[in-house]
Amino acid sequence: AGFTHERVLRAPAAGRFWPQVDFGDRVAAGAAVGVVTQADLRTPVYAQAPGMIRGLLYPGLTVWPGMKIGDIEPRADSRFLTTISDKALAIGGAVLTAVMTWLNQK
């Protein structure tokens, strides 16, 4: 859908991450999807692309600035939330091939 880095949610600050959305929720670009808290400071996390929440860290986990805390599926099609992506399949296949090649050389 033309989005690359915009589909990745990253922590804007260090602290504890508290999501305000759930897996599968539809979000608009610019929507608040969570907050990072540290002491009395609350830093909002905003979606950079529209779509559905595909992945999200567990509430209360400690994060650092720039840490990946979630993913947005820009196609907004729920079928893509429960399937393996083409990229993940390609990486998994390459790893399997490398392991099998290494094992066969022994």
N, C-alpha and C positions, 0 to 999 in steps of 0.2 A: 504493500500500500504506500510505498515511497518513504517509509520511516525506517531509520536505522538506530542511531543512538537515542532518539527521542522515545523509543519504546521501552527503554530501560529506566527504572526508577532508582535514583541514587540518593543516599543520605546527604542532606545539605549541611549537616553539622554532626559533631560527636554527641553521644548520649544514648538514650533508650528510644527505640522506635515503637510507636503505637499506631497501627493502621486504623483508618476510619472507613475503609471499604473492605469487602470480602471477595474471595475468589469468585470470578464470574460476573462481578458487577460491571456495568457499563459506566465509563467515565468520559468526560469531555476534556479537551486540552485546556489546561489551566485550572482544572478542578483539584481541590485539596483531597489527597488520598491518605494522608496520615500526618503525624507530628513526631518530631524528635525532641525529647525533653532532657534537660540537664539542669539540675537544681531548679530555679524558678524560671528558667528560659525555655520557651516553647517555639521551635522552628518548624513551620509547616512544610510539608512535602507536596509538590504539585505535579500533576500529570503533564508531560510535555507533548503527548499525542492522544488523540481520541481512541477509544476501543474498549476492550474488556480486560479486566484484571486476570492475568494468566498465572502469575506467581507472586508470592508475598511472604516476607519474613514473619516469623512467629511474633506475636505481641510481646513487648518488653525486652527484646534482645538488644544488647549493646552494639552500637554501630559507630563508625568513624566517617568523616567527610569523604564523599565520593564512593562509599561502599554500595554495592548493588543490593537493593532491598526489595526489588520486585520487577515484574515484567508486565507490559501491556500488549495485548494481541490486537493490532490495529484493524484486522479484518472484521472484528466484532461478530464472529461466527462461533457459536458455542462448540461446534464440532472440533475446532482447533484447540480447545482447552483440554481435551482428554486424549489427544493423539500425539504421537512422537513427531517432532518436526523433521523436515528433510535434512536440515543441518545436523541434528542429533543422530539421525540414522546414518548419515555419511561418516560422521566421526566414529560412531560405534563400529561400523563396518571396517573402517581403516584400522582401528585398534585391534579388532578381531583378526584381520589379515596379518598385521604385524606380529601378534602373539603366535599365531599358527605358523608363520614363517620361522620365527625364532625357535619354537618348539621342534619343528621339523629339521632344524640344523644341528640339533644335539645328537 
